[in-house]
Amino acid sequence: MRALAKKSKKSTAGTGWIVTFADLMTLLLTFFILLLSFSSMDTEKYKAIAQSMAVSFGVSWIQGDKTGGQLTLIDSELVPPPTVDNEVVVEEEVQPSTPEPLSVVDEIATGQPAPIVIDAGLEGLAEELIQKLEKDIVSNAIDVSFDTEKVIVRFSSEASFTSGSDELKEGMLPIINKIVSALARCEGDITVSGYTDNQPITSGRFRSNWDLSAARAVSVVHQLVLEQKLDANRVMAAGHAETNPLVDNDTPENRSKNRRVEIKIYNPACEEGTFSF
């Protein structure tokens, strides 16, 4: 018998890449389909998902200007307080702080002038003296002023002393008594300062303007403590001669202004209700 011929197998060499290529094409197709599905996402479904996530993260809503625009978180008034280890954390309410007066450093830093604060006792004493000495102030014999540290009662030498003398005129005694009655109701150091002009003194009693200004200050101090209504330990006399002039000593009128006696009350402390207006 004749032997049967064997069928030869078909060669498959060189065709295996088709499977790999088909898989690659399938993956690429799937990728582009996904891209297409993302580009046409349902806006309403997206908002629903975003709202759900916002509630979960503790905000009321995630709002955008437009679809696909920048998202902004808006705080919710109904958000529960944060918890740590299942314990509720209570946030303390921050109270508004009361603004403090500006200091010099604050003034430099902010560029705004610091407010001027006048003590109530100082202002009350000044008002009391102005009322008691109103007639004398109108006649320009007396002047009352104050700043942040002291009250100043200033009277001219012409109204108080004769030329070249340290003896007080009779008209000054009731005025000084009014001043004493006001000062006796407040605490505070008192300095009486005498001043002259720049003209050399011709009196044989005083060696210089220093002697004359000091003697006039002592005369006023003596009258202040004469009735012992004021503690003598509070009062001090000082002579300044022609130093610290109010104006230039270039005219007779200006020299007359510089010849004066000043009573300065530093940091007067008056009890509340001491002066009633």
Buried (B, 14 or more C-beta within 10 A) or exposed (E): EEEEEEEEEEEEEEEEEEEEEEEEEEEEEEEEEEEEEEEEEEEEEEBEEBBEEBBEEBBBBBBEEEEEEEEEEEEEEEEEEEEEEEEEEEEEEEEEEEEEEBEEEEEEEEEEEBEEEEBEBBBBBBBBBBBBBEEBBEEEBBBBEBEEEBBBBBBBBBBBBEEEBBEBBEEBEEBBBBBBBBBBBBBBBBBBBBBBBBEEBEEEEBEBBBBBBBBBBBBBBBBBBEEEEBEEEBBBBBBBBBEEBEEEBEEEEBBBBBBBBBBBBEBBEBEEEBBEE
